[in-house]
């Protein structure tokens, strides 16, 4: 397999390019976006790959569109989607659409595995920095994803986007009868992926096609109707509310040492975690209910994220809250004041950091543990939409 790091060892026969052409090439968004070369990948075998100048591989006399497939070897849903893309490859090619694979793999070995799985589809040579810039340009949050561009206006700094939702459109229309799906070019939604339209009542109480009122999350993804999702906006608001509780608890540990505060707060927090872990954010979890209402007020539509890892994360929250309560109950008589303060304080600080990270940064520690460790140790599946 030929990678970007090997380019200086490769001679590619091509006509001499004058200085004027070089300047034009620098201004071409195709070379800016994809780099100077595209990797032809006819069989998925290392010895059969060939580097071709980007302008030649994406010749606008042959292709009116460019479809970029973002995937990775570690992503199970990418592995499920790739065969569907391969089935539609000839159809897209007949419609003058060039398909390019952009690997989001973290190692060259994984990149080689991805190359084998998408044999027949040309690829961007392995370059972590380049693919990261591409994801940032299109504001991609999950994979697999397919971005379709118009192979035109090459002098511009950025490519003309046809749709960012090519993956869903291809699944809905595998024969590409409506390609390039021009309705996706609505300027109000062109540069972001929006959640499916859902009524306010269905956001607040899960019902009908979305599941039961006691479901952990909404069945909101038609591509995975068996999977449950939660509104990430509401989850982060709820984490912010819990973060306020941890600040109050920390002030109590440092300055008051009032056991009554803990006796009152712990049952409330424990019920919040138990109710949300079993029945979702609404209607039995107090903070969850407030958070959903807040999300409905602040965001027209939800931002769906897989629900199952949240259940694990909230189990961690319940464990930490219970440890804190236990230390307080036994602290004064058995642990002594100094040890009591250290144990409770460190537990509260941990809760404070975790809730702040989720509310302010969108980083869920429990989800991170789920995706990076539990899935490997217990052969579980990552989030229904793999995070990049």
RATAWO-V160699 format. One record per pair of residues at least 12 apart in sequence whose C-alpha atoms are under 10 Angstrom apart, sorted by the first residue. I is the first residue (numbers start at 1). J is the second residue. If there is no record, write none. Layout:
BEGIN
i:j
I:J
I:J
END
This chain:
BEGIN
i:j
1:39
1:41
1:44
1:45
1:46
1:47
1:48
1:49
1:50
1:108
1:109
1:111
1:112
1:115
1:125
1:126
2:39
2:46
2:47
2:48
2:49
2:50
2:51
2:112
2:125
2:126
3:39
3:51
3:108
3:111
3:112
3:124
3:125
3:126
3:127
4:35
4:36
4:37
4:39
4:51
4:124
4:125
4:126
4:127
5:125
5:126
5:127
6:125
7:37
7:51
7:125
10:51
11:51
12:50
12:51
12:52
12:53
13:52
13:53
14:52
14:53
24:154
24:155
25:54
25:55
25:154
25:155
26:155
26:157
27:154
27:155
27:156
27:157
27:158
28:54
28:55
28:152
28:153
28:154
28:155
28:156
28:157
28:158
28:159
29:151
29:152
29:153
29:154
29:155
29:156
29:157
29:158
29:159
29:160
30:54
30:55
30:58
30:66
30:151
30:152
30:153
30:154
30:155
30:156
30:157
30:158
30:159
31:53
31:54
31:55
31:58
31:154
32:54
32:130
32:134
32:157
32:158
32:159
33:54
33:124
33:130
33:131
33:133
33:134
33:137
33:157
33:158
33:159
34:54
34:100
34:102
34:123
34:124
34:125
34:127
34:130
34:131
34:134
35:53
35:54
35:124
35:125
35:127
35:130
36:51
36:52
36:53
36:54
36:55
36:124
36:125
37:50
37:51
37:52
37:53
37:54
37:55
37:56
37:57
37:123
37:124
37:125
38:50
38:51
38:52
38:53
38:54
38:55
38:56
38:57
38:58
38:100
38:101
38:122
38:123
38:124
38:125
39:51
39:52
39:53
39:54
39:57
39:100
39:101
39:115
39:121
39:122
39:123
39:124
39:125
39:126
40:52
40:57
40:100
40:119
40:120
40:121
40:122
40:123
40:124
40:125
41:101
41:115
41:116
41:118
41:119
41:120
41:121
41:122
41:123
41:124
42:115
42:116
42:118
42:119
42:120
42:121
42:122
43:115
43:116
43:117
43:118
43:119
43:120
43:121
44:112
44:113
44:114
44:115
44:116
44:117
44:118
44:119
44:120
44:121
44:122
45:112
45:113
45:115
45:116
45:119
46:112
46:115
46:116
49:115
49:122
49:123
50:122
51:122
51:123
51:124
51:125
52:122
54:124
57:98
57:100
57:122
58:97
58:98
58:99
58:100
58:151
59:98
59:151
60:96
60:97
60:98
60:150
60:151
60:152
60:154
61:96
61:151
62:93
62:95
62:96
62:97
62:98
62:151
63:93
63:94
63:95
63:96
63:97
63:98
63:99
63:150
63:151
63:152
64:93
64:95
64:96
64:97
64:98
64:149
64:150
64:151
64:152
65:92
65:93
65:95
65:96
65:97
65:98
65:99
65:148
65:149
65:150
65:151
65:152
65:160
65:161
65:162
65:180
66:92
66:93
66:96
66:97
66:98
66:99
66:100
66:147
66:148
66:149
66:150
66:151
66:152
66:161
66:162
67:92
67:97
67:98
67:99
67:100
67:101
67:146
67:147
67:148
67:149
67:150
67:151
67:162
67:163
67:164
67:166
67:167
67:180
68:98
68:99
68:100
68:101
68:102
68:123
68:124
68:134
68:145
68:146
68:147
68:148
68:149
68:164
68:166
68:167
69:81
69:82
69:85
69:99
69:100
69:101
69:102
69:103
69:121
69:123
69:143
69:144
69:145
69:146
69:147
69:148
69:166
69:167
70:82
70:100
70:101
70:102
70:103
70:104
70:105
70:131
70:134
70:135
70:140
70:142
70:143
70:144
70:145
70:146
70:147
70:167
70:388
71:101
71:102
71:103
71:104
71:105
71:111
71:114
71:142
71:143
71:144
71:145
71:146
71:386
71:388
72:101
72:102
72:103
72:104
72:105
72:106
72:110
72:111
72:113
72:114
72:115
72:143
72:144
72:386
72:388
73:103
73:104
73:105
73:106
73:107
73:109
73:110
73:111
73:112
73:113
73:114
73:115
73:117
74:104
74:105
74:106
74:110
74:113
74:114
74:382
74:386
75:104
75:105
75:143
75:144
75:381
75:382
75:383
75:384
75:385
75:386
75:387
75:388
76:143
76:144
76:381
76:382
76:383
76:384
76:385
76:386
77:143
77:144
77:381
77:382
77:383
77:384
77:385
77:386
78:114
78:143
78:144
78:145
78:385
78:386
79:114
79:117
79:118
79:144
80:144
81:144
81:145
81:167
81:170
81:171
82:101
82:114
82:117
82:118
82:144
83:117
83:118
84:167
84:170
84:171
84:174
85:99
85:118
85:121
85:146
85:167
85:170
85:171
85:174
86:99
86:117
86:118
86:119
86:120
86:121
87:174
87:175
88:170
88:171
88:173
88:174
88:175
88:176
89:120
89:121
89:174
89:175
90:175
91:174
91:175
91:176
91:177
91:179
92:170
92:174
92:175
92:176
92:177
92:179
92:180
95:176
95:177
95:179
95:180
96:151
97:148
97:149
97:150
97:151
97:179
97:180
98:121
98:122
98:148
98:149
98:151
99:120
99:121
99:122
99:123
99:146
99:147
99:148
100:118
100:120
100:121
100:122
100:123
100:124
100:146
100:147
101:114
101:115
101:118
101:121
101:122
101:123
101:124
101:125
101:146
102:114
102:115
102:122
102:123
102:124
102:125
102:126
102:127
102:128
102:130
102:131
102:132
102:134
102:135
102:145
102:146
103:115
103:123
103:124
103:125
103:126
103:127
103:128
103:131
103:132
104:126
104:127
104:128
104:129
104:130
104:131
104:132
104:135
104:143
104:144
104:388
105:126
105:127
105:128
105:131
105:388
106:126
106:127
106:128
107:126
107:127
107:128
108:126
108:127
108:128
111:125
111:126
111:127
112:126
132:388
135:388
137:158
137:159
137:191
138:161
138:164
138:190
138:191
138:192
138:193
139:164
139:191
139:192
139:193
140:164
140:191
140:192
140:193
140:387
140:388
141:193
141:385
141:386
141:387
141:388
142:305
142:383
142:384
142:385
142:386
142:387
142:388
143:167
143:384
143:385
143:386
143:387
143:388
144:167
144:168
144:385
144:386
144:387
144:388
145:164
145:165
145:166
145:167
145:168
146:163
146:164
146:165
146:166
146:167
146:168
146:169
146:170
147:161
147:162
147:163
147:164
147:165
147:166
147:167
148:160
148:161
148:162
148:163
148:164
148:165
148:166
148:167
148:180
148:181
149:161
149:162
149:163
149:164
149:180
150:162
150:163
150:180
161:184
161:185
161:190
161:191
162:180
162:181
162:182
162:183
162:184
162:185
162:186
162:190
162:191
163:180
163:181
163:182
163:183
163:184
163:185
163:186
163:189
163:190
163:191
163:192
163:193
164:184
164:185
164:189
164:190
164:191
164:192
164:193
165:181
165:184
165:190
165:192
165:193
165:194
166:179
166:180
166:181
166:184
168:222
168:223
169:181
169:184
171:223
172:222
172:223
193:303
194:300
194:301
194:302
194:303
194:304
195:220
195:221
195:231
195:300
195:301
195:302
195:303
195:304
196:220
196:221
196:222
196:301
196:302
196:303
196:304
197:220
197:300
197:301
197:302
198:210
198:220
198:300
198:301
198:302
199:296
199:300
199:301
200:292
200:293
200:296
200:297
200:300
200:301
201:296
202:218
203:217
203:218
203:230
203:231
203:282
203:292
203:293
203:295
203:296
203:301
203:302
204:281
204:282
204:283
204:289
204:292
204:293
204:295
204:296
205:217
205:218
205:280
205:281
205:282
205:283
205:289
205:292
206:218
206:219
206:280
206:282
206:283
207:219
209:225
210:225
210:228
210:229
211:226
211:228
212:279
213:279
213:280
213:282
213:283
213:284
214:275
214:276
214:278
214:279
214:280
214:281
214:282
214:283
214:284
215:228
215:276
215:277
215:278
215:279
215:280
215:281
215:282
216:228
216:229
216:230
216:275
216:276
216:277
216:278
216:279
216:280
216:281
216:282
216:307
216:308
216:310
216:311
217:229
217:230
217:231
217:276
217:279
217:280
217:281
217:282
217:304
217:305
217:306
217:307
217:308
218:230
218:231
218:280
218:304
218:305
218:306
218:307
219:304
219:306
219:307
220:304
220:305
220:306
221:304
221:305
221:306
221:384
224:384
224:385
227:306
227:307
227:308
227:383
227:384
228:304
228:305
228:306
228:307
228:308
228:384
229:280
229:303
229:304
229:305
229:306
229:307
229:308
229:310
229:383
229:384
229:385
230:280
230:281
230:292
230:302
230:303
230:304
230:305
230:306
230:307
230:308
230:310
231:281
231:291
231:292
231:295
231:296
231:301
231:302
231:303
231:304
231:305
231:306
231:307
232:292
232:295
232:302
232:303
232:304
232:305
232:306
232:307
232:358
232:359
232:362
233:291
233:292
233:294
233:295
233:296
233:298
233:299
233:301
233:302
233:303
233:304
233:305
233:359
233:362
234:281
234:287
234:288
234:289
234:290
234:291
234:292
234:293
234:294
234:295
234:296
234:298
234:299
234:302
234:303
234:304
234:359
235:281
235:287
235:288
235:291
235:292
235:295
235:303
235:305
235:310
235:358
235:359
235:362
235:364
236:288
236:291
236:292
236:295
236:355
236:356
236:357
236:358
236:359
236:360
236:361
236:362
236:363
236:364
237:287
237:288
237:290
237:291
237:292
237:293
237:294
237:295
237:355
237:358
237:359
237:360
238:281
238:286
238:287
238:288
238:289
238:290
238:291
238:292
238:294
238:295
238:355
238:358
238:359
239:287
239:288
239:291
239:352
239:354
239:355
239:356
239:357
239:358
239:359
239:360
239:362
239:364
240:287
240:291
240:352
240:355
240:356
240:357
240:358
240:359
240:360
241:287
241:288
241:290
241:291
241:355
241:356
241:359
242:269
242:272
242:287
242:351
242:352
242:354
242:355
242:356
242:359
243:351
243:352
243:353
243:354
243:355
243:356
243:357
243:358
243:359
244:352
244:355
244:356
245:265
245:269
245:348
245:351
245:352
245:355
246:321
246:347
246:348
246:349
246:350
246:351
246:352
246:353
246:355
246:356
247:348
247:349
247:351
247:352
248:261
248:265
248:348
249:261
249:262
249:265
249:324
249:344
249:345
249:348
249:349
249:352
250:344
250:345
250:346
250:347
250:348
250:349
250:351
250:352
251:345
252:345
253:328
253:340
253:341
253:342
253:344
253:345
253:348
254:341
254:342
254:344
254:345
257:328
257:332
257:337
257:340
257:341
258:328
259:325
259:328
259:329
259:332
260:328
262:321
262:324
262:325
262:326
262:328
262:329
263:325
263:328
263:329
265:321
265:325
266:318
266:321
266:322
266:324
266:325
266:326
267:321
267:322
267:325
268:285
268:286
268:287
269:285
269:286
269:287
269:317
269:318
269:321
269:322
270:315
270:317
270:318
270:319
270:320
270:321
270:322
271:284
271:285
271:286
271:318
272:284
272:285
272:286
272:287
272:288
272:289
272:314
272:318
273:285
273:286
273:287
273:288
273:311
273:313
273:314
273:315
273:316
273:317
273:318
273:319
273:321
274:311
274:314
274:315
274:317
274:318
275:288
276:288
276:289
276:310
276:311
276:314
276:315
277:307
277:308
277:310
277:311
277:312
277:313
277:314
277:315
277:318
278:311
279:311
280:307
280:310
280:311
304:385
305:383
305:384
305:385
305:386
305:387
306:367
306:382
306:383
306:384
306:385
306:386
307:367
307:383
307:384
308:367
308:370
308:382
308:383
308:384
309:364
309:366
309:367
309:368
309:369
309:370
309:371
309:381
309:382
309:383
309:384
310:364
310:365
310:366
310:367
310:370
310:383
311:366
311:367
312:366
312:367
312:369
312:370
313:354
313:364
313:365
313:366
313:367
313:368
313:369
313:370
314:364
314:366
314:367
315:366
316:351
316:365
316:366
317:350
317:351
317:354
317:355
317:366
320:344
320:347
320:348
320:350
320:351
321:344
321:347
321:348
321:351
322:347
323:343
323:344
323:347
323:348
324:340
324:343
324:344
324:345
324:346
324:347
324:348
324:351
325:344
325:347
326:344
327:339
327:340
327:341
327:342
327:343
327:344
327:345
327:347
328:340
328:341
328:343
328:344
331:343
331:344
353:365
354:366
367:382
367:383
368:387
370:382
370:383
371:383
371:386
371:387
END
